Amino acid sequence: RRQKIIESECVKTSSRYRIVRKLGEGGMGEVYAAHDERLDRPVAIKRLRPDRSDGQERERLWREARAAASVNHPNICQLYEIDSEGDELFLAMELLDGEPLSARLTRGALPVGEAGQIGLSVLGALAALHLKGIVHRDLKPSNIFLAQHGVKLLDFGLARPLTAGKDLTIPGMVMGTPRYMAPEQIEGGVVDARSDLFVLGAVLYEMVAARPAFNGNSV
């Protein structure tokens, strides 16, 4: 039987992708560096965490895949495919070389010109999303990647069409990172393209001030 894509100390192989190492994990998924044996190229594999692989999270991963696949832009991380190995769903994406903006910010403020260029790149990515009627909803430094060949917007796990009906949340629960959320998102109101722009403003502030635009001791 073909091996599942799972975290391991050794290298394991799926039907197509050979896992090389773990890159990191978030609230919903785990990301691995891998090698596409069929096309002989490096890729990033994102799969659901074992404890977050219920039907709702699988649908959220599908939503992420559809959002990423709907836009072709140099400042958006490219999605290659969504596939499954046994009952495990995963995304195969462009493997980036560099660091997230969150890591860069640990070393202090950015020069204004550099921060401005990063902001313009993110604006380009958001413009492409918004023209497709998609709101990112999870813009933050860890989802902005400073790659060797340009800035890339990552993680469309909370992205949703402006016309979407059902939201994949539990009543009373707010999805996102409080420090990087527009007021209407925190309050559970209508979120649109302006919400993403508000958060980009907060990220720009943090890049040049070396401190978050909004802080506090609790959510």
N, C-alpha and C positions, 0 to 999 in steps of 0.2 A: 504494500500500500504506500502511496506517495506520502512523504513526511509533511506534516503541517509546518507552517511558518511560526515558530515559537522561540521564545528567548532561551538561549543556551550558552554554556561556556564554550562549546565547540561550534564549528561551522556546520550548518545543516542546509539541505537543499530541498526546495519545493519542486514542482513539476517544471519550473522555468527559472526561478530566482534562487541564487545561492547567497544565503545570509552571511555577511562579513562581520558586522559588529553592531551593537546597539548605540544609537545616537542620542536618544533621550525619550522622555515621555511627558504627557500632559494629563489633563483631567479625564480625557476620553481615550486617547490612543498612545501607542508606542511606535517609535520610528527607528528603522534600521537602515544601515548602509548595506547594499546588496549588489550582486552582479547578475545582469540579464544574460543567461547562458545562450539564449537563442540569437540575440542581436549583438552580443559581446559588448555590452556597455554598462557603466555603473548606474545604479538607480537608488532611490530612497523608497523603502517600503513602510507604509503606515498601516497598522492593524489595530483593532480594538483591544483594549486591555481585557484580560480574561474576566475580570469582575465587572466589566461594563459592556458585555456583548449581548445584551437583551435586544428585543425587537425594536425598541425605541432608538437605541444607540446605532443599530444597524441601519435604520432609516435615516438617521442623522449622517452616517457615513455616505450613504447614497446621495443625500442632499449635497454634501460637500463635493462629491465627485461631479454631480451635475453642474454645480455652480462653477467649479474650476474648468470643466470641459467646455462650458458655454462661452468662455472668453479666451482669446488668443492675444496676449500682450507681453512685450519684453520684460515688464516689471511684475509679472505674475508667474509664480512657480508653475511649470508645465506639468499637467497630469498626463500620464501615458495610458493608464487603464485602471479599471476596477475589476477585480477577479476574486475567485474564492479557491481555497484549498480545503477539501472536505467541507466542513460547515463553517470555516473561518473566512471572513471577508477581509480584503485588504486593498489598498491603493498602491500603485506603482507610479512614482513621480520622478521628476528631475532631481538628481543629487547635486546639491550646491556646495561650493567650496568657499568658506569664509566664516562669518560669525553673525549671530543675531544682534540687533541694535541693543538689546538689553545687556549683552555682554560688553559691548563697547562702552555703554554708559557707566559701567562699574569703574572705568578708568578716568572719569571726569567729563566735563562739558566738551562739546564739539565746537570747532570754529564755526562762526555764523554762516560762512559760505558753504561749508560742508553740510551743515544742518539744512540749509536751504535747498541744496541739491537733492538730499535724501527726501525732503518734503515734496519737492516737485516730482520725483520719481513715484512716490506713493500716490500723489494726486493723479498722475497718469494712470496708475493701476485702478484707483477708485473710479476715475471717469469712465474707464472701459467697463467696469462692473455696473456702474449706475446707468450707463446707456443700455445695458441689458436688463435693467430693472431689478438688479440684485444689490442688497445692502450687506456689507461684510459683517458688521455687528460685533466684531471681536478684534478691532484694531488696537495694537499695543506693541511696545518695543520688541517683545519676544516673537512677534509675528511679522516683523520687518527684518529681512535678512540682508546683510551687507556682503554680497557675493563679490568675487574677484572681478566679474564683468558687469556689475550693476546691482541695483537694489531690487529685491524680490519680495512681493507680498505673499504671505503664507497663510495656511490654515483657514479653510472655509467651513469649518464645522458648525458655526453658528449663522453662516450666511443664509439668507432666504430672499425669495422674490418679494417685491413690494406688494404683489397681488396675492401672496400666499394666504391661505385661510388658517388651517390648524397649525399651531406652533407646538414644537416638540418639547414642552416644558410641563412641570407639575404645577398646578394652581398654587399661587403664592410664592413660587420660586423664581428668582431673577437669574437669567443666564448671562454670563459675561464676567469681566473683571472690574469690580466697583471703581477702582481708581481710573479706569479708562472707559467709562460709560457716560453717555450723554444723559442729562436729567430725565428725559422722556423714557429712556430705556430702563433706568433704575426704577421709575415709577410705574413701569408696565404699560406705558402708553404706546402710541403709534411711532414706529421707528422708520425713518426714511434716509435718503442720501445725506441730509443735513446732519444727521446723528454721527455718521462716519467723519464728516468734516469737523465737527466739534471735537471729536477725540483726536484727530490729527493735530488740531491746534494745541491740545494738551501735550501731545508727544513732541511737537516742535518746541514748546516751552521747556520741557524736560531736557531736550538736547542742548539748549543753549544756557540753561540755568543750573544744570547738574542736580536738579531736584524735581520731584513730581509737582505738577500743577496743583494737584489735590492730594492732601495727606490726611492722616488721622490715625487714632489708636484702635479703631474698630471699623467694621464694615459700615 
